Amino acid sequence: MAEFAAQLPAVDVAAGRSPGFVWRLATSDPMILFNLSVWESVEALKEFTYHGHLAAYRDRARWFGPPAEAYLAMWWIPAGHMSSVEEAWSASRSAASTATQP
């Protein structure tokens, strides 16, 4: 897990420089692994995911087991809205309850 955590500062800097990035929720607690970021579009997020930090994304299986349920939620927010951890948790629980299995 230390190898994963060591990559986070560089990934955060790369995200901040990426077209379409708006903001991310930062946490100073090293025991909390929570990613909440806001992007202008799904396309901008996809571009960053697959080109901005592909190595970290590709290697995620080295640090995390297969998810037991939905682990990603995306929802539209109005411009200027600052999402909270509680809002993201609610969205992820909603995604988990409505996700379909392949």
C-alpha beads as a LAMMPS data file, in Angstrom:
LAMMPS data file: protein, C-alpha beads

102 atoms
101 bonds

1 atom types
1 bond types

-500.0 500.0 xlo xhi
-500.0 500.0 ylo yhi
-500.0 500.0 zlo zhi

Masses

1 110.0

Atoms # bond

1 1 1 0.000 0.000 0.000
2 1 1 2.961 2.320 0.594
3 1 1 3.817 2.116 -3.106
4 1 1 0.283 3.198 -3.972
5 1 1 0.268 6.040 -1.438
6 1 1 3.641 7.289 -2.686
7 1 1 2.103 7.939 -6.112
8 1 1 -0.767 10.095 -4.840
9 1 1 1.036 13.475 -4.722
10 1 1 2.171 13.136 -8.346
11 1 1 -1.284 11.965 -9.458
12 1 1 -2.878 14.931 -7.668
13 1 1 -0.507 17.367 -9.393
14 1 1 -1.181 15.744 -12.778
15 1 1 -4.934 15.977 -12.190
16 1 1 -4.667 19.646 -11.258
17 1 1 -2.891 20.367 -14.536
18 1 1 -5.313 18.357 -16.667
19 1 1 -7.864 19.997 -18.958
20 1 1 -11.315 19.752 -17.454
21 1 1 -10.226 19.316 -13.841
22 1 1 -12.238 21.533 -11.460
23 1 1 -11.309 20.540 -7.898
24 1 1 -10.740 17.632 -5.544
25 1 1 -11.467 17.042 -1.902
26 1 1 -8.203 16.728 -0.025
27 1 1 -7.814 14.823 3.226
28 1 1 -4.853 14.983 5.560
29 1 1 -5.682 11.686 7.296
30 1 1 -3.383 8.949 5.908
31 1 1 -5.803 6.267 7.127
32 1 1 -8.581 7.504 4.834
33 1 1 -8.493 6.590 1.170
34 1 1 -11.233 8.612 -0.429
35 1 1 -11.166 10.204 -3.846
36 1 1 -13.681 12.907 -4.627
37 1 1 -12.904 14.992 -7.670
38 1 1 -14.957 17.217 -9.925
39 1 1 -14.432 17.327 -13.678
40 1 1 -16.061 19.431 -16.371
41 1 1 -17.045 16.333 -18.327
42 1 1 -16.894 12.556 -18.393
43 1 1 -14.568 12.871 -21.386
44 1 1 -12.071 14.981 -19.404
45 1 1 -12.063 12.443 -16.571
46 1 1 -11.622 9.583 -19.049
47 1 1 -8.700 11.359 -20.711
48 1 1 -6.977 11.828 -17.361
49 1 1 -7.719 8.275 -16.213
50 1 1 -6.357 6.578 -19.304
51 1 1 -3.599 9.026 -20.261
52 1 1 -2.792 11.144 -17.197
53 1 1 -2.139 8.358 -14.737
54 1 1 -2.552 5.101 -16.597
55 1 1 0.211 3.258 -14.709
56 1 1 -1.450 3.824 -11.333
57 1 1 -4.850 2.924 -12.734
58 1 1 -3.550 -0.181 -14.483
59 1 1 -1.695 -1.396 -11.372
60 1 1 -4.616 -0.923 -8.950
61 1 1 -5.061 -4.702 -8.673
62 1 1 -1.669 -4.872 -6.927
63 1 1 -3.083 -2.850 -4.020
64 1 1 -6.796 -3.581 -4.036
65 1 1 -8.827 -6.769 -4.302
66 1 1 -11.763 -7.122 -6.651
67 1 1 -14.587 -4.835 -5.541
68 1 1 -17.540 -6.573 -3.922
69 1 1 -19.885 -3.848 -5.116
70 1 1 -19.922 -0.616 -7.095
71 1 1 -16.986 1.534 -6.025
72 1 1 -17.472 4.476 -8.365
73 1 1 -20.278 6.974 -8.560
74 1 1 -20.689 9.833 -10.981
75 1 1 -23.367 12.481 -10.808
76 1 1 -23.958 15.921 -12.238
77 1 1 -23.624 18.967 -9.988
78 1 1 -24.334 22.627 -10.667
79 1 1 -21.378 24.893 -11.432
80 1 1 -19.814 26.137 -8.212
81 1 1 -21.267 23.340 -6.060
82 1 1 -18.838 21.843 -3.538
83 1 1 -19.748 18.197 -2.963
84 1 1 -19.249 16.722 0.489
85 1 1 -18.088 13.315 1.666
86 1 1 -21.652 12.633 2.792
87 1 1 -23.033 13.464 -0.665
88 1 1 -20.446 11.226 -2.326
89 1 1 -21.164 8.383 0.114
90 1 1 -24.876 8.657 -0.624
91 1 1 -24.198 8.619 -4.376
92 1 1 -21.930 5.581 -4.075
93 1 1 -24.515 3.682 -2.010
94 1 1 -27.141 4.523 -4.600
95 1 1 -24.823 3.280 -7.360
96 1 1 -24.161 0.083 -5.414
97 1 1 -27.843 -0.603 -4.969
98 1 1 -28.660 -0.107 -8.661
99 1 1 -25.512 -1.612 -10.257
100 1 1 -25.865 -4.598 -12.510
101 1 1 -23.419 -7.449 -12.490
102 1 1 -21.829 -8.585 -15.784

Bonds

1 1 1 2
2 1 2 3
3 1 3 4
4 1 4 5
5 1 5 6
6 1 6 7
7 1 7 8
8 1 8 9
9 1 9 10
10 1 10 11
11 1 11 12
12 1 12 13
13 1 13 14
14 1 14 15
15 1 15 16
16 1 16 17
17 1 17 18
18 1 18 19
19 1 19 20
20 1 20 21
21 1 21 22
22 1 22 23
23 1 23 24
24 1 24 25
25 1 25 26
26 1 26 27
27 1 27 28
28 1 28 29
29 1 29 30
30 1 30 31
31 1 31 32
32 1 32 33
33 1 33 34
34 1 34 35
35 1 35 36
36 1 36 37
37 1 37 38
38 1 38 39
39 1 39 40
40 1 40 41
41 1 41 42
42 1 42 43
43 1 43 44
44 1 44 45
45 1 45 46
46 1 46 47
47 1 47 48
48 1 48 49
49 1 49 50
50 1 50 51
51 1 51 52
52 1 52 53
53 1 53 54
54 1 54 55
55 1 55 56
56 1 56 57
57 1 57 58
58 1 58 59
59 1 59 60
60 1 60 61
61 1 61 62
62 1 62 63
63 1 63 64
64 1 64 65
65 1 65 66
66 1 66 67
67 1 67 68
68 1 68 69
69 1 69 70
70 1 70 71
71 1 71 72
72 1 72 73
73 1 73 74
74 1 74 75
75 1 75 76
76 1 76 77
77 1 77 78
78 1 78 79
79 1 79 80
80 1 80 81
81 1 81 82
82 1 82 83
83 1 83 84
84 1 84 85
85 1 85 86
86 1 86 87
87 1 87 88
88 1 88 89
89 1 89 90
90 1 90 91
91 1 91 92
92 1 92 93
93 1 93 94
94 1 94 95
95 1 95 96
96 1 96 97
97 1 97 98
98 1 98 99
99 1 99 100
100 1 100 101
101 1 101 102
